[in-house]
């Protein structure tokens, strides 16, 4: 009896996906394509996609008619069949403010900003070790200005500039 079940299972594994599954997969790719079109151009540049897909995403931004947008999203979904959807989804989730990953990274940057302002050189050295591409002189200046601003109880203008720079370094 188990031999029959194994044979049935092997035959079942060889079957192609159902029409419904193919449609669900296509809809998922189209949804991911829509999310990619909503990213800023600098974020889109970091997507692991080929040139044809990149051009299609750029072109989507120039289209104004709703019907044409819908058809173009279908085209983007079609192009995505050849792309690595999981790698693209990981990058899109990193930039999507509604995703848990984005929120985690955002809060981590906020903690770094507070540590840099509160702890000074010790935290700065630790941050530089983790981000060797940082402009140390610029970062020190931003931290000093934010510390001075906090001591004088001024609005957090320099603190925001420091956060923007940290965000730039993290590609968030």
C-alpha positions in Angstrom: 0.0 0.0 0.0 2.8 2.4 0.8 4.4 1.7 -2.6 1.2 2.9 -4.2 1.2 6.1 -2.2 4.9 6.7 -3.0 4.1 6.2 -6.7 1.2 8.5 -6.5 3.3 11.1 -4.7 6.1 10.9 -7.3 3.5 11.4 -10.1 2.0 14.3 -8.2 5.4 15.9 -7.8 6.0 15.7 -11.5 2.8 17.7 -12.3 3.1 21.3 -13.4 1.6 24.0 -11.3 -2.1 24.6 -11.7 -3.5 27.5 -13.6 -4.6 29.1 -10.4 -1.1 28.8 -9.0 0.4 30.3 -12.1 -2.0 33.2 -11.8 -1.2 33.7 -8.1 2.5 33.7 -8.9 2.0 36.2 -11.7 -0.1 38.5 -9.5 2.6 38.3 -6.8 5.3 39.3 -9.3 3.1 42.2 -10.5 2.5 43.4 -6.9 6.3 43.3 -6.3 6.8 45.2 -9.5 4.3 47.9 -8.3 6.3 48.1 -5.0 9.5 48.6 -7.0 7.9 51.5 -9.0 7.0 53.3 -5.7 10.7 53.4 -4.6 12.8 56.6 -5.0 15.2 56.5 -8.0 18.2 56.1 -5.7 16.6 53.1 -4.1 15.6 51.7 -7.5 19.3 51.9 -8.5 20.2 49.4 -5.8 17.7 46.8 -7.0 19.3 43.6 -8.3 17.6 43.8 -11.7 18.6 43.7 -15.4 18.5 46.8 -17.7 15.3 45.9 -19.4 13.4 45.7 -16.1 15.1 48.9 -14.9 13.9 50.7 -18.1 10.4 49.4 -17.7 10.2 50.7 -14.1 11.5 54.1 -15.2 9.0 54.2 -18.0 6.1 53.4 -15.6 6.8 56.7 -13.8 6.2 58.6 -17.0 2.8 56.9 -17.8 -0.3 58.9 -16.7 -3.3 56.9 -18.0 -4.6 54.3 -15.6 -5.2 51.7 -18.2 -1.7 52.1 -19.6 -0.3 51.9 -16.0 -2.2 48.6 -15.5 -0.9 47.1 -18.8 2.6 48.3 -18.0 2.5 46.6 -14.6 1.6 43.4 -16.4 4.6 43.9 -18.6 6.9 44.5 -15.6 5.4 41.3 -14.0 6.3 39.4 -17.2 9.9 40.7 -17.2 10.2 39.7 -13.5 9.6 36.0 -14.4 13.3 35.9 -15.4 14.5 37.9 -12.3 15.4 36.6 -8.8 12.2 37.7 -7.1 13.5 36.7 -3.6 16.6 38.9 -3.9 14.5 41.8 -5.2 11.9 41.3 -2.4 14.6 41.5 0.2 15.9 44.8 -1.1 12.4 46.2 -1.5 11.5 45.2 2.1 14.6 47.0 3.3 13.3 50.3 1.8 9.6 49.7 2.5 8.7 51.8 5.5 5.8 49.4 6.4 8.1 46.3 6.6 9.5 45.1 9.9 13.1 45.0 8.5 12.9 48.7 7.6 11.5 49.7 11.0 14.2 47.7 12.8 17.0 49.4 10.7 15.4 52.8 11.3 15.3 52.3 15.1 18.8 51.0 15.0 19.9 54.3 13.3 18.0 56.3 15.9 19.9 54.4 18.7 23.2 55.1 17.0 22.4 58.8 16.7 21.6 59.0 20.5 24.7 57.0 21.4 26.9 59.3 19.2 25.5 62.4 20.8 25.5 61.1 24.4 28.6 59.0 24.5 30.9 60.9 22.1 34.2 59.5 21.1 33.7 55.9 22.4 30.5 55.4 20.4 32.1 57.3 17.4 35.0 54.9 17.3 32.7 51.9 17.5 30.5 53.3 14.7 33.5 53.9 12.5 34.7 50.3 13.0 31.3 49.1 11.7 31.2 51.7 8.9 34.7 52.2 7.6 33.4 54.1 4.5 32.2 57.0 6.7 33.8 60.4 6.4 35.2 60.6 9.9 35.8 64.3 9.9 32.3 65.1 8.6 30.8 62.7 11.1 32.7 64.2 14.1 31.6 67.7 13.0 27.9 66.5 12.9 28.2 64.9 16.3 29.8 68.1 17.8 27.1 70.3 16.4 24.3 68.0 17.6 25.9 67.9 21.1 26.2 71.7 21.2 22.7 72.1 20.0 21.4 69.7 22.7 23.4 71.5 25.4 21.8 74.8 24.4 18.4 73.3 24.2 17.9 74.4 20.6 15.7 72.7 18.0 17.2 69.4 16.7 18.4 70.7 13.3 21.9 69.3 13.6 20.6 66.1 15.2 18.5 65.6 12.1 21.5 66.2 9.8 23.4 63.6 11.7 20.5 61.1 11.3 20.4 61.9 7.6 24.1 61.1 7.2 23.8 57.9 9.2 20.9 56.9 7.0 23.0 57.7 3.9 25.7 55.4 5.2 23.3 52.5 5.9 21.5 52.7 2.5 18.2 52.9 4.2 
